[in-house]
């Protein structure tokens, strides 16, 4: 039963992305299954009456900070988030964080189950990539799927041009950068999954890379280039070829930068980073005025009257939960990638990609919340299995 629920949580988080709006938040199947998993696990713990945690100190430190973060955001939500219903956002985020903690501490991750789960998630990424290409070919650049009427909301070229003055592909996600982050996460997970056939892994990576390009997100494409460079196994390459690869990469990056700059300059104000300079300045001013936070329901507060949210995950955390809450999140973020880096240094690419996208856009809400937290477990499974094979 426990394993079936975990399969359901991961499948509904990485593939079956359907949500219903409720009090300006969304209810996803993954959230319902997380609640079931938490209830089932806690009931079992009550029956057993004890819990033995076998984790390294660095992960125990991560869990300690996560629990502190959950409690702090909960009390902040009760204090200033009831009137505007921001407390729902706190419940939403903490539901996935608590599920992550329980999976990390209480579940017995056998090799057989871990490999099957990792394969299922990997195939989910490939399937989503194929669905994305199919939607794009059909002229569907965004597709909202719900359990209530209207069950499907289609965003075609006219809709995209009306709202954004450009065609941006977001598949079944609510934003193009979210979908790009999902695809980039999938590319890294496929690369590190040694239990999949090499051809299948690279076909999947190429499919997801095509989807990233289709999003028309310049920073996401740049992040993808960074990720692909980290995929190269330099130790297996002759040192002279290494120098050649580095030279070609640098020249290619310079040429691509000029092309992207000239293209983007025609449609956006690059001197202000697409207005992000003004947004970030306004966000910092707002933080100075409210150092304890201005928690709002999914970052809908106005900055400089004109902008919603800080277009930066880290700044949004500081704005929501103040200096203390934002500081806790920053520590947790560093601990997550420190733990992965201690398992394998190849996670540097995943860290760079995540940091780049978190710095330029606010994407850590709604459907990306479970993707972010649960990806840690899949990446850890892949890297641990890879290391055991090498030994």
PANU-417950 format. One line per field, with one value per residue (C-alpha): residue in three letters; residue number from 1; x, y, z. Coordinates in pm, 1 decimal, always signed. Example, Ala and Ser with C-alpha at 12.3 -4.5 7.8 and 13.67 -1.06 7.14 Angstrom:
aa ALA, SER;
i 1, 2;
xx +1230.0, +1367.0;
yy -450.0, -106.0;
zz +780.0, +714.0;
//
This chain:
aa UNK, UNK, UNK, UNK, UNK, UNK, UNK, UNK, UNK, UNK, UNK, UNK, UNK, UNK, UNK, UNK, UNK, UNK, UNK, UNK, UNK, UNK, UNK, UNK, UNK, UNK, UNK, UNK, UNK, UNK, UNK, UNK, UNK, UNK, UNK, UNK, UNK, UNK, UNK, UNK, UNK, UNK, UNK, UNK, UNK, UNK, UNK, UNK, UNK, UNK, UNK, UNK, UNK, UNK, UNK, UNK, UNK, UNK, UNK, UNK, UNK, UNK, UNK, UNK, UNK, UNK, UNK, UNK, UNK, UNK, UNK, UNK, UNK, UNK, UNK, UNK, UNK, UNK, UNK, UNK, UNK, UNK, UNK, UNK, UNK, UNK, UNK, UNK, UNK, UNK, UNK, UNK, UNK, UNK, UNK, UNK, UNK, UNK, UNK, UNK, UNK, UNK, UNK, UNK, UNK, UNK, UNK, UNK, UNK, UNK, UNK, UNK, UNK, UNK, UNK, UNK, UNK, UNK, UNK, UNK, UNK, UNK, UNK, UNK, UNK, UNK, UNK, UNK, UNK, UNK, UNK, UNK, UNK, UNK, UNK, UNK, UNK, UNK, UNK, UNK, UNK, UNK, UNK, UNK, UNK, UNK, UNK, UNK, UNK, UNK, UNK, UNK, UNK, UNK, UNK, UNK, UNK, UNK, UNK, UNK, UNK, UNK, UNK, UNK, UNK, UNK, UNK, UNK, UNK, UNK, UNK, UNK, UNK, UNK, UNK, UNK, UNK, UNK, UNK, UNK, UNK, UNK, UNK, UNK, UNK, UNK, UNK, UNK, UNK, UNK, UNK, UNK, UNK, UNK, UNK, UNK, UNK, UNK, UNK, UNK, UNK, UNK, UNK, UNK, UNK, UNK, UNK, UNK, UNK, UNK, UNK, UNK, UNK, UNK, UNK, UNK, UNK, UNK, UNK, UNK, UNK, UNK, UNK, UNK, UNK, UNK, UNK, UNK, UNK, UNK, UNK, UNK, UNK, UNK, UNK, UNK, UNK, UNK, UNK, UNK, UNK, UNK, UNK, UNK, UNK, UNK, UNK, UNK, UNK, UNK, UNK, UNK, UNK, UNK, UNK, UNK, UNK, UNK, UNK, UNK, UNK, UNK, UNK, UNK, UNK, UNK, UNK, UNK, UNK, UNK, UNK, UNK, UNK, UNK, UNK, UNK, UNK, UNK, UNK, UNK, UNK, UNK, UNK, UNK, UNK, UNK, UNK, UNK, UNK, UNK, UNK, UNK, UNK, UNK, UNK, UNK, UNK, UNK, UNK, UNK, UNK, UNK, UNK, UNK, UNK, UNK, UNK, UNK, UNK, UNK, UNK, UNK, UNK, UNK, UNK, UNK, UNK, UNK, UNK, UNK, UNK, UNK, UNK, UNK, UNK, UNK, UNK, UNK, UNK, UNK, UNK, UNK, UNK, UNK, UNK, UNK, UNK, UNK, UNK, UNK, UNK, UNK, UNK, UNK, UNK, UNK, UNK, UNK, UNK, UNK, UNK, UNK, UNK, UNK, UNK, UNK, UNK, UNK, UNK, UNK, UNK, UNK, UNK, UNK, UNK, UNK, UNK, UNK, UNK, UNK, UNK, UNK, UNK, UNK, UNK, UNK, UNK, UNK, UNK, UNK, UNK, UNK, UNK, UNK, UNK, UNK, UNK, UNK, UNK, UNK, UNK;
i 1, 2, 3, 4, 5, 6, 7, 8, 9, 10, 11, 12, 13, 14, 15, 16, 17, 18, 19, 20, 21, 22, 23, 24, 25, 26, 27, 28, 29, 30, 31, 32, 33, 34, 35, 36, 37, 38, 39, 40, 41, 42, 43, 44, 45, 46, 47, 48, 49, 50, 51, 52, 53, 54, 55, 56, 57, 58, 59, 60, 61, 62, 63, 64, 65, 66, 67, 68, 69, 70, 71, 72, 73, 74, 75, 76, 77, 78, 79, 80, 81, 82, 83, 84, 85, 86, 87, 88, 89, 90, 91, 92, 93, 94, 95, 96, 97, 98, 99, 100, 101, 102, 103, 104, 105, 106, 107, 108, 109, 110, 111, 112, 113, 114, 115, 116, 117, 118, 119, 120, 121, 122, 123, 124, 125, 126, 127, 128, 129, 130, 131, 132, 133, 134, 135, 136, 137, 138, 139, 140, 141, 142, 143, 144, 145, 146, 147, 148, 149, 150, 151, 152, 153, 154, 155, 156, 157, 158, 159, 160, 161, 162, 163, 164, 165, 166, 167, 168, 169, 170, 171, 172, 173, 174, 175, 176, 177, 178, 179, 180, 181, 182, 183, 184, 185, 186, 187, 188, 189, 190, 191, 192, 193, 194, 195, 196, 197, 198, 199, 200, 201, 202, 203, 204, 205, 206, 207, 208, 209, 210, 211, 212, 213, 214, 215, 216, 217, 218, 219, 220, 221, 222, 223, 224, 225, 226, 227, 228, 229, 230, 231, 232, 233, 234, 235, 236, 237, 238, 239, 240, 241, 242, 243, 244, 245, 246, 247, 248, 249, 250, 251, 252, 253, 254, 255, 256, 257, 258, 259, 260, 261, 262, 263, 264, 265, 266, 267, 268, 269, 270, 271, 272, 273, 274, 275, 276, 277, 278, 279, 280, 281, 282, 283, 284, 285, 286, 287, 288, 289, 290, 291, 292, 293, 294, 295, 296, 297, 298, 299, 300, 301, 302, 303, 304, 305, 306, 307, 308, 309, 310, 311, 312, 313, 314, 315, 316, 317, 318, 319, 320, 321, 322, 323, 324, 325, 326, 327, 328, 329, 330, 331, 332, 333, 334, 335, 336, 337, 338, 339, 340, 341, 342, 343, 344, 345, 346, 347, 348, 349, 350, 351, 352, 353, 354, 355, 356, 357, 358, 359, 360, 361, 362, 363, 364, 365, 366, 367, 368, 369, 370, 371, 372, 373, 374, 375, 376, 377, 378, 379, 380, 381, 382, 383, 384, 385, 386, 387, 388, 389, 390, 391;
xx +0.0, +276.3, +465.4, +152.3, +87.0, +447.9, +415.9, +99.2, +261.6, +550.5, +337.6, +87.4, +370.2, +574.3, +313.1, -55.9, -53.3, -419.0, -539.1, -858.7, -867.9, -975.1, -955.9, -694.5, -480.2, -480.8, -566.8, -364.7, -395.9, -38.3, -147.3, -434.0, -197.8, +57.2, -210.2, -293.0, +74.8, +123.6, -184.4, -85.1, +273.9, +179.7, -73.3, +193.6, +436.6, +174.8, +130.2, +504.6, +570.4, +926.7, +1124.2, +1480.7, +1638.2, +1950.4, +2066.2, +2396.7, +2432.0, +2411.2, +2062.7, +1952.7, +2061.7, +1851.1, +1548.6, +1597.1, +1594.3, +1293.9, +1092.9, +1194.2, +1091.5, +754.9, +676.2, +789.7, +587.1, +285.0, +289.4, +351.0, +56.0, -165.2, -50.8, -81.9, -210.1, -564.7, -741.0, -604.2, -615.0, -238.0, -254.0, -365.8, -33.6, +150.1, -52.3, +13.1, +391.0, +426.9, +221.9, +490.5, +776.7, +636.3, +585.1, +946.9, +1065.0, +864.6, +983.5, +1340.9, +1322.9, +1065.2, +1050.2, +1279.8, +1428.7, +1517.6, +1729.2, +1455.4, +1184.3, +1418.7, +1519.3, +1156.7, +1050.8, +1340.3, +1257.0, +889.6, +979.2, +1229.9, +972.0, +723.9, +962.5, +1002.4, +625.5, +565.4, +827.7, +657.7, +319.1, +473.8, +605.9, +268.5, +84.6, +323.4, +278.7, -98.1, -64.4, -155.8, +98.6, -66.0, -320.2, -491.4, -647.9, -899.3, -1141.0, -1429.7, -1580.5, -1419.7, -1206.3, -964.9, -841.0, -648.3, -396.4, -339.3, -128.4, -390.1, -421.4, -44.9, -7.5, -292.8, -141.5, +233.4, +282.8, +484.0, +435.3, +562.1, +517.5, +423.1, +257.9, +30.9, +211.4, +96.3, +410.4, +684.4, +979.1, +812.0, +788.9, +1147.9, +1261.9, +1062.6, +1232.3, +1580.1, +1520.2, +1415.2, +1728.8, +1949.4, +1752.4, +1772.9, +2146.4, +2207.2, +1977.2, +2224.5, +1948.8, +1801.0, +1948.0, +2194.0, +2006.5, +1675.2, +1837.2, +1982.9, +1668.5, +1477.1, +1731.6, +1703.8, +1321.9, +1323.6, +1589.1, +1361.4, +1082.6, +1309.8, +1385.1, +1012.8, +936.2, +1111.0, +1261.3, +1604.5, +1736.8, +1610.6, +1790.1, +2105.6, +2066.5, +2026.5, +2357.7, +2524.0, +2367.9, +2477.1, +2835.4, +2838.7, +2722.4, +3058.8, +3280.7, +3609.4, +3818.3, +3743.8, +3856.0, +4211.1, +4350.2, +4402.9, +4041.1, +3942.4, +4110.4, +3936.2, +3597.1, +3651.9, +3756.3, +3459.7, +3223.6, +3353.1, +3334.9, +2989.5, +2868.6, +2997.2, +2833.1, +2504.4, +2512.1, +2538.6, +2255.9, +2031.1, +2118.0, +2029.1, +1707.1, +1595.0, +1689.6, +1418.7, +1139.2, +1266.3, +1451.4, +1778.9, +1928.6, +1691.4, +1700.5, +1346.9, +1232.3, +1372.5, +1606.0, +1305.3, +1119.8, +1413.7, +1473.8, +1106.3, +1114.8, +1414.2, +1240.8, +930.3, +1143.5, +1303.4, +956.7, +831.6, +1126.9, +884.9, +728.2, +413.0, +286.1, +40.7, -147.5, +94.7, +299.5, +20.8, +142.2, +223.1, +579.6, +627.1, +251.7, +319.1, +458.7, +331.6, +588.9, +965.2, +1046.8, +1296.4, +1225.1, +1464.6, +1337.8, +980.6, +1062.5, +1208.5, +905.3, +661.9, +823.3, +1058.1, +1430.8, +1408.0, +1188.7, +1385.6, +1711.6, +1581.9, +1483.0, +1824.4, +1999.2, +1770.7, +1840.3, +2216.3, +2186.5, +1986.0, +2255.0, +2537.7, +2394.7, +2365.6, +2712.2, +2857.6, +2714.3, +2839.2, +3004.3, +2808.2, +2514.6, +2687.9, +2499.1, +2162.4, +2254.7, +2353.1, +2037.1, +1806.3, +1982.8, +1975.2, +1601.4, +1520.9, +1713.0, +1529.6, +1172.2, +939.4, +859.2, +840.4, +463.4, +169.7, +277.3, +653.2, +650.5, +628.5, +870.6, +1134.7, +1110.8, +1062.8, +1341.1, +1588.5, +1484.1, +1508.6, +1845.3, +1971.9, +1851.8, +2025.9, +2353.2, +2365.7, +2303.8, +2569.5, +2823.8, +2745.2, +2796.6, +3134.9, +3238.2;
yy +0.0, +242.8, +177.9, +222.4, +563.4, +667.9, +555.7, +763.7, +1071.4, +1067.3, +982.1, +1260.2, +1507.1, +1440.6, +1326.9, +1352.9, +1729.9, +1822.0, +2085.7, +2245.1, +2599.1, +2643.9, +2974.5, +3110.2, +2800.0, +2469.0, +2118.3, +1853.8, +1473.6, +1470.2, +1682.0, +1445.5, +1147.4, +1330.0, +1376.7, +1004.7, +914.3, +1136.3, +991.8, +633.2, +684.2, +856.6, +584.5, +319.1, +511.5, +523.6, +147.1, +79.3, +338.8, +413.9, +558.8, +480.7, +728.7, +619.1, +930.8, +1120.2, +1427.6, +1664.2, +1532.7, +1543.9, +1909.3, +1966.8, +1806.9, +2020.4, +2339.7, +2216.8, +2157.2, +2501.2, +2657.3, +2478.9, +2591.9, +2949.3, +2987.4, +2830.3, +3086.3, +3370.8, +3241.1, +3240.1, +3587.6, +3776.7, +3526.4, +3449.6, +3755.9, +3726.1, +3343.7, +3313.3, +3041.1, +2809.2, +2865.0, +2776.9, +2455.4, +2374.1, +2418.6, +2248.9, +1949.3, +1860.0, +1947.6, +1724.9, +1443.2, +1486.0, +1466.4, +1149.9, +980.5, +1064.9, +950.5, +672.2, +484.5, +187.2, +262.3, -83.5, -104.2, -278.1, -24.3, +272.9, +156.8, +98.2, +439.5, +614.7, +443.6, +539.9, +905.6, +900.1, +759.1, +1020.5, +1296.4, +1141.2, +1099.9, +1462.5, +1574.8, +1382.2, +1523.4, +1871.1, +1833.5, +1696.5, +1993.3, +2240.8, +2079.9, +2107.5, +2478.4, +2434.1, +2635.1, +2593.7, +2347.8, +2376.3, +2052.0, +2048.5, +1809.4, +2056.4, +2243.0, +2372.0, +2058.9, +2190.9, +2544.6, +2581.9, +2861.1, +2901.7, +3153.6, +3429.2, +3386.2, +3397.9, +3706.8, +3875.6, +3817.9, +3818.2, +3967.8, +3655.5, +3282.1, +3107.6, +2735.7, +2609.4, +2270.1, +2170.8, +2403.0, +2749.2, +2931.1, +2878.4, +2901.0, +2644.0, +2403.7, +2474.7, +2400.8, +2076.8, +1972.6, +2066.8, +1868.4, +1574.6, +1605.6, +1580.7, +1289.6, +1100.9, +1166.0, +1021.9, +719.1, +440.2, +176.6, +305.7, +213.2, +481.0, +535.3, +584.6, +830.6, +1045.4, +1029.4, +1152.1, +1428.3, +1545.7, +1541.8, +1752.9, +1986.6, +2050.7, +2142.4, +2390.1, +2562.7, +2571.4, +2760.6, +3065.2, +3135.7, +3286.8, +3228.3, +2870.4, +2802.3, +2955.6, +2738.2, +2433.5, +2510.6, +2526.6, +2192.3, +2026.1, +2142.7, +1973.2, +1648.9, +1614.7, +1361.0, +1544.2, +1280.3, +1033.1, +1275.4, +1330.2, +1647.9, +1814.4, +1748.5, +1894.2, +2222.1, +2212.2, +2151.4, +2438.8, +2671.1, +2574.3, +2612.0, +2961.1, +3073.4, +2918.1, +3090.4, +3427.3, +3386.9, +3267.7, +3556.3, +3809.4, +3641.6, +3624.0, +3982.1, +4119.7, +3917.0, +4003.9, +4371.6, +4417.2, +4309.2, +4382.7, +4647.9, +4467.8, +4762.8, +4677.9, +4298.7, +4298.9, +4537.0, +4302.0, +4575.1, +4787.9, +4486.5, +4381.8, +4738.5, +4766.4, +4429.3, +4532.9, +4859.7, +4664.3, +4431.9, +4730.1, +4861.2, +4519.1, +4319.5, +4069.9, +3984.7, +4069.4, +3717.3, +3718.4, +3448.9, +3321.3, +3640.7, +3866.3, +4178.8, +4479.5, +4604.8, +4960.4, +4959.1, +4792.9, +4446.4, +4138.6, +3936.9, +3982.4, +3760.6, +3585.6, +3282.5, +3391.0, +3749.7, +3622.3, +3405.8, +3709.7, +3920.6, +3653.7, +3543.6, +3828.2, +3821.2, +3516.3, +3308.4, +3405.9, +3327.8, +2984.1, +2907.0, +3016.2, +2786.8, +2497.1, +2558.8, +2548.4, +2234.3, +2053.6, +2096.0, +2050.2, +1708.0, +1612.7, +1747.5, +1530.1, +1225.4, +1331.2, +1643.0, +1611.9, +1777.0, +2111.7, +2133.4, +2081.3, +2342.3, +2600.1, +2545.0, +2569.4, +2877.6, +3057.7, +3006.9, +3077.9, +3406.2, +3537.0, +3422.8, +3310.9, +2951.5, +2776.0, +2763.7, +2542.0, +2247.2, +2304.4, +2267.4, +1883.5, +1865.9, +2060.8, +1867.2, +1518.0, +1559.5, +1549.0, +1191.5, +1073.5, +1241.3, +1089.4, +743.5, +774.9, +906.8, +652.9, +365.7, +499.0, +517.3, +164.5, +30.9, +201.5, +42.5;
zz +0.0, +96.7, -225.9, -436.0, -281.9, -347.0, -710.0, -730.8, -575.0, -822.0, -1125.9, -1052.9, -983.6, -1297.0, -1549.1, -1453.7, -1400.8, -1353.7, -1109.2, -982.9, -850.8, -487.9, -296.4, -537.2, -497.0, -681.4, -568.9, -754.2, -743.6, -614.6, -316.6, -233.0, -254.9, -38.3, +226.9, +205.5, +233.2, +538.4, +711.8, +628.9, +745.5, +1071.5, +1154.8, +1099.0, +1319.2, +1595.2, +1569.7, +1577.8, +1846.3, +1735.4, +1447.0, +1350.3, +1110.2, +926.9, +745.5, +726.9, +946.7, +652.1, +561.8, +923.8, +923.4, +612.1, +779.8, +1091.3, +883.4, +683.1, +1000.9, +1130.8, +798.5, +803.7, +1158.2, +1092.3, +771.0, +941.5, +1223.8, +977.2, +776.3, +1084.0, +1184.1, +856.7, +600.3, +712.4, +576.3, +221.6, +235.2, +196.2, +458.7, +176.4, +3.7, +325.5, +358.1, -8.5, +15.5, +353.4, +239.7, -15.3, +217.6, +492.7, +240.3, +132.0, +494.1, +564.6, +245.6, +334.2, +696.5, +728.0, +397.2, +326.5, -14.4, -145.5, -461.7, -658.5, -571.8, -621.0, -969.3, -1074.2, -942.1, -1115.0, -1444.7, -1413.6, -1355.7, -1644.0, -1885.6, -1758.7, -1865.5, -2210.7, -2248.7, -2146.9, -2397.5, -2678.6, -2577.7, -2582.1, -2937.0, -3050.3, -2897.0, -3060.5, -3403.0, -3356.8, -3277.9, -2910.9, -2711.3, -2373.7, -2239.5, -1902.5, -1777.5, -1491.0, -1322.0, -1352.0, -1646.2, -1858.5, -1857.0, -2118.7, -2181.3, -2506.6, -2569.9, -2943.0, -3133.4, -3113.2, -2736.5, -2686.6, -2903.8, -2716.2, -2370.9, -2439.8, -2789.1, -2876.3, -2908.0, -2595.2, -2543.5, -2197.4, -2270.2, -1976.9, -1734.8, -1628.0, -1742.9, -2003.2, -1760.3, -1535.6, -1826.6, -1925.6, -1568.8, -1574.6, -1900.3, -1775.1, -1456.1, -1671.9, -1884.6, -1575.9, -1429.9, -1760.7, -1784.9, -1437.9, -1472.3, -1551.7, -1545.8, -1871.0, -2207.9, -2322.0, -2649.9, -2469.6, -2228.6, -2505.3, -2717.9, -2413.2, -2349.1, -2711.7, -2694.9, -2377.8, -2523.4, -2823.3, -2582.1, -2400.5, -2731.7, -2816.0, -2492.9, -2642.9, -2299.3, -2361.9, -2010.0, -2014.4, -2341.7, -2194.3, -1884.0, -2107.4, -2279.2, -1937.2, -1843.0, -2168.1, -2115.9, -1775.1, -1940.8, -2115.6, -1938.8, -1975.4, -1798.5, -2078.1, -2348.3, -2470.8, -2314.6, -2655.6, -2746.5, -2410.4, -2502.8, -2841.2, -2678.2, -2434.2, -2718.9, -2937.7, -2639.9, -2560.3, -2924.5, -2963.4, -2646.4, -2769.9, -3111.8, -2960.7, -2712.8, -2995.6, -3188.2, -2882.4, -2783.6, -3126.7, -3140.5, -2789.2, -2814.4, -3077.7, -2843.4, -2491.6, -2295.9, -2225.5, -2038.2, -1753.4, -1802.2, -1939.2, -1661.1, -1396.0, -1271.7, -1174.2, -1032.4, -812.8, -694.8, -603.9, -428.1, -217.1, -125.0, -24.7, +188.5, +364.8, +446.3, +562.7, +702.8, +860.9, +526.5, +333.5, +269.4, -18.7, -203.7, -467.7, -492.6, -614.3, -433.6, -646.1, -682.3, -807.0, -881.4, -1218.0, -1144.3, -961.9, -769.0, -766.1, -1067.9, -843.3, -622.1, -348.1, -334.3, -324.4, -23.5, +155.9, +63.8, +178.7, +503.1, +585.9, +650.5, +878.1, +646.2, +337.2, +516.0, +616.3, +257.2, +129.6, +379.8, +282.2, -86.1, -26.3, +189.0, -80.2, -342.1, -92.9, -5.0, -372.2, -447.2, -170.2, -350.4, -694.5, -832.5, -1157.0, -976.3, -1035.2, -1366.0, -1197.3, -935.4, -1198.6, -1404.1, -1103.2, -967.3, -1302.8, -1348.7, -983.4, -1014.0, -1321.3, -1263.5, -988.5, -1082.2, -744.7, -707.4, -803.8, -1021.7, -980.9, -600.7, -605.1, -899.3, -705.8, -379.3, -520.6, -778.0, -489.2, -411.2, -773.9, -827.1, -502.7, -612.3, -950.0, -810.3, -526.9, -769.7, -1007.3, -726.6, -603.4, -956.7, -978.8, -649.2;
//
